[in-house]
Amino acid sequence: MGLLSAVVNADTALDLGTVYSRIFVPERQVRICAPSVVMVSRATGRAVVVGRDALKGDELGWRDVELVRPVWNGTVTEYGAAVALVRWLLKSAHPGRGRLRPRVAVAVPSGAAKMERRALEQVISRAGARQVVPVDHGLAAALGHQTEGAGIAARMVADLGGNSTKMAIVAKGRVWAHHTLPVGGLRLDQAVAAWALREYRLVLSMEAAERSRVQAETLVVEAGDHEPLEICGQNLDSGKPTVHTVTAGEIASASTQVIDRIVEALEDLRNSCDPELTRQLLIHGLVLSGGGALAPRLPTLLRQRLDLPVHVNACPQDAVIIGAARYLSGPWTKKLKRQPELLREVPATPVPASD
C-alpha cells in the first residue's frame, strides 16, 4: 500500500458523547464504541485505563484513582483525560499504523462557542490527528440518515443521547435552527426507577429500569397496556430482593413527562421555521438517531404528536459517525464502501391509551 493510499484509507469519523464515544474508519469498515470514561490517578493526574476497563476498575474499587467523564454534551471538561480517551480510540481504530496520523472529522454540537470548538480540535490534534475537520452535529446526523441527495432535503433531526437530546433543522447542507435539551435516554430510565420507588418502595438499578422500560414499551406496542410484567429490585424497607407484577402500561406511562418535554422542544423548533421550510418538513419529516431512538414506542408517539413522518435507520447509534464520514469523503452523494441500510418509515400504529 502506497503512502498516499494509506493516508486516504486512514480517514476517520469521531463522535464524542457523554456516555459513549464512537469512532469509524469507513474505508476499512472499522467501528468502535466505548464508554466515555477515563480512570485517572489522583497522585499524578494521568490516565490509567480508558473505557470499559475503567468501569471495571471502578467496580472493583481501585484505590487512589478517580473515574472521569472528560466530555459533556460534546464539550471538553477534562482536557488531559479527553486526550487520553481520543488517543486510545485512534490507536484502537488504527492498530499497527505506527506514526500514521489520520484526518479526523468530529461532530461538534450546534451552537458550540469558538473556545469550545477550539478545545475539542486541540484535544483531537494532540491525540494524534493530522487534520481535524469539525462537522456540525445536526448536519452529521442528517447526512448519516440520508442515502440520496444527502444534506439537500430539509428535515428535522433529533439525536437522543444519554444526557441530552440534540435537535436541528437541516436543509441545503446547513443547519438552519438548533436546540439542545438537557434530557436524554438516562432520564427515561430514571423516571421508571423513581416510579418504582414511589409506588412500590422498590429500588431499581439503572440497568433494571432500562430493561423494564424497553420490555414494557415493546409489550404496549405489541399487546396493549394491560399485559403483566414482573419487575425485580430491592425492597426499601426490608432490604430484601422483591418481585412485583405490574402492567406494561404502568411502566410505560412513568416516562411520559420526559417524552412530553422532548415533544414540546421539537414543536418549538419546528414552529420557529418559515412557512416554506415547514412545508418541506411535512414531506421529509423527522429522523431519529442515538441510542434513545431504539425506544420501541418513541417513533410512533412522535409521529402522532408532531404530525410528521418519523424515520429510524437500522443502527441509529451510528448515524452521526456515518454522517461525519460522508462529509469527510467529499461530495455528500459519494458512496461509502458499505452504505447504511435505507431508512424505514415507522408505520402509524396506534398506541393504546393508558387507563
N, C-alpha and C positions, 0 to 999 in steps of 0.2 A: 504494500500500500504506500503510495507516494505521500509526501508531507502535506501537499495541498488537500488531497483526498482525506487524509487523516484529520486535518483541521476541520473540514466541512462536516465529516461524519461525527465530530465531537460536539456539534451544536446541541445545546441543552436548554430545556424549559424548566422553570422552577416556580413553585407556589409555596410560599412560607405561611403556614397557618398557625393559629394559636394552639390548636390541639394536635394537628397532624401537618407534616410538610411532605410535599411530593416533588419528585424530580423525574424528568422524561428526556430520553435521548432518542428522537424519532427515527434516525437512520438505522439504529440498531434495535429499536423497539424495547429499550430498557426502561422499565418503570419501577420506581421505588417509593414506598410510602413508609414514613416512620414518625413516631411521636415527636413532637417539637419540644423535647426536654433535654437538658444537659445536667449532669452531675458535676458540681464544682467543688473543689477543695476549699474549705474555709480558711486554711492556713496560707495557701498560695494564690487563691483566686483563679486557678487554672482548671480547665475542663478535665475530668477524669474519664467519664464514659458518656455516650450520647444515645439517645433514642430508647429502644426497648431495654437495653442493658442498664440504662439509667433508672428506668422504672423498676426493674428487678432489684437493683441496689437499694432503692428507696424502700421496697417491700421487705428486704432483708434487714433493714435498719442499719445500714452502714454509718459509721461514726465519722465525725469531723468533715462531713460533706453536706452540701445543700442542693436540693433539686430546683432547677431554674427553668422557667419558660422564657426564652430570650426574645420571643416575638409575640406581640399582642395586636390582633386585628391588622396584621401586615406591617406593623411599625416596630422597629428595633427598640427593645427596652433594656437589654443587657448586651453591650457591644461584643465583649470577648466571647461570651457563651454563644452568641449568634454566629460569630466567625467559626467557632468550633463545630456548630451544627451544620453550616453550609459546607465547610471543608470535608466533613465526614460524608455528607450526601454526594458531593462531587467525586470523592475517591471511590465511593461505593458504586456510582454510576459509570465510572471510567477506571476500572481496575487495570493495573499493569500499563497505564498510559504514560508513566514517567513524568516528564516535565511538560507534557502537552497541556496547554491552558485552553479550555473551551470558551466559546462565545455563549453567553447565558442570557436568555430572555426571562425576566422576572415579572410576575404580576404585582403591580403597585396599586394600593387602594385608591379609588377615585376620590379626588379632593385632598389627597395627602399633601402636606406642606412641603416646600422645597427642602427644608432641613431634614424632614423625614425621608424624602426620596434620596437625598444625598447620602444619608447614613446607611440606607439599605444598599445603595450602589457600592459604597465603600466596603461594607461587610462582604459582599459577594466578590469584589475585586481582590480583597485581601485573602479571601478563602481560596483563590486560585483561578478566577475567571480572567480570560484575556480581554474580553469586552463585555460590558453589561448593557443590555437593551431593556429599558423599562417599558412595560406594556400595561396600559390601563386595565385594571382588574375586570371592569364591566365589559370592555371590548374583548378581552381574552375569553371570558365566559361565553360571550355571544359567538365568537369565532369557533370555540370548541364544540358548539352545538350544530353549527351550520355546515352543510356539505356542498351547497351550491350558492353562488352569489354571496359568499361569506362576508359579513360586515356591511352589506349593502341594504338588505331589507331591514326596515325598522321593526324592532321588537323590544320587549321588556325582558330583563334578565334578573334573576334572584339567586344568589349563591348563599345557601344556608349552611354556615359553618357551625362549629361547636359553640362559640360565644357571641356570634353576630350574624346578621343577615345583610349582605351587601347587595343593594338594588341599583339598577341603572336602566336607562333607556338609550339604546344604541341604534344609530342609523347612519348610513353612508360612511362607515368606517370611523365614527367618532361617538363619544359619549355626550348626549345632549342634556341629561339630567341624572342625578345620582343621589343616593341616600344610604347611610349605614345605620341599621337598627341594632342596638346592643342586646339583641335577643337571638339566640341560636338553638341548635338541637339540644344542647345540655339543659336549657330552660324547660323544654318539654319533659325531660326525664325528672327534673327537679320538681315540676308541678305534680307528676304522678307520685313521687316519693312524699311530698307534702300532703297530698290527698290521703295516702295510706296511713300516714301518721295521725292525721286529723280524724279520720273516720274509724279507723280500726286500731289505733295505737300500735301500729306495725312499722318497724324501722326497716326500710329497704335500702340496699346499696344502689348506687347509680347504675351498675350493670343489671341488677334485678329490675329496677324501674324501667330501664330501656327495653329489656326483654319483654316485660309485661305489657308495655305500651305498644310495641310492634305486634305482639300476638293479639292484643285486644283490637287494634285497628284493622288487622287482617280479618279477624272474625266478624267485626262490624260490617266490613265491605262484603264479605262472602255469605254471612249467615244472619246478620242483624244484631241489634243491641243486646238482646236477652240471652245470648249464648254464655254459658257458665265458663269461668276461668279461675284457676287456682293461683294465688299469689303467696309466696313464702318469704318470711322475714323474721325479725327478732321482736318478740313482744316487749314493748317499752316498760311494762310493769314487772314482769317476771324474768325478763332476760332470756327466755327460752325460745327456741325456733318454733314458729307458729305458721300454720297454713290456713288461709281464709279462701272461701269460694265466693266470688263476686261475679258480676256480669261484665261482659266486654264493654258495654256502653258506659258503665261507671268509670272504668279506667280511661276510655277514650275521651269522655267529657272532662276529665281532670285537666287536660291541656288546652281546653277550648279558649280560655282567656289569652294564652300565649299565642295561639293561632290568630285570634282576633287582632292582636297588636300587629302581627305581620301583615294581615289583610289590610288593616287601616293604613299602614305605611305605604303599601303598594297602591292603594286607592289614591292617596295624596300625591304620590309620584306620577301616576297616570293622569290625574287631574291637572297637573302642572304643565301638561303638553298643549301645544296649539292644536286647533281642530284637524289640520291635515295629518299631523303626526298621530293623533288619536285614531283617526280613520285607518291608518296603516297598522296600528297596534291591534285593532279589531280583526284584521286579516291574519297577521303573523303571530300575535299573541305573546304569551309569557313562556320563557324557558327556565327550568329549574336546574341548578347544579349544587354540588356539595352533598355531604352525607345526609343532611336533613331532607333532601329531595327523595330519599328512599322511604320516607314515612308513607305507609300504604294509603291513608285517607287524604293526605295533604293535596295532591294534584287535583283530585276531584272537587274537594272543598274550595280550592282557589278558583277553579273554573266556574263553579256555581256562584261564588261570592263576587268575583270580578267581572263575570260575563265576558271572559276572554278565552280563546283556545290556550290550553296549557300543554307543554311538551316536556318530556323527560327522555334522555337517551339511555342506552344500556348501562353506562357507567358514569353517572353524574359527578362522582367524586373527582374524575379525571378531566372534566370539561375545561377547567382553567388552564391546566398544563398543556392540553392538546391545542387550545386556542393560542397560547403563548408560542408554542412550537410552529403553528401555522403562520403566525405573524412573523416569526423569525425566518421562515423558509422562503420568504419573498412575496410574490403576489398571493393574495389571500385565496385565490382559486387554485393554486398549485397543490396537487395532491401529495399527501404523505404516502410512504410506502404501504401503510396499512391504515385505511380510513376507519374512523369510529363508525359504529352502526348508525343507520339512519334514525332520525327522530321518530318516535311513535307518539301520536296524539292520544292523550288519555281520554277514554270514552266518558260521556256524560252519565255515568252510573249514579243513580240517586243514592244519597247517603241517608240511611234510616234515621229519623229524628229520635233524639233521646226523650224518654218519658219525663 
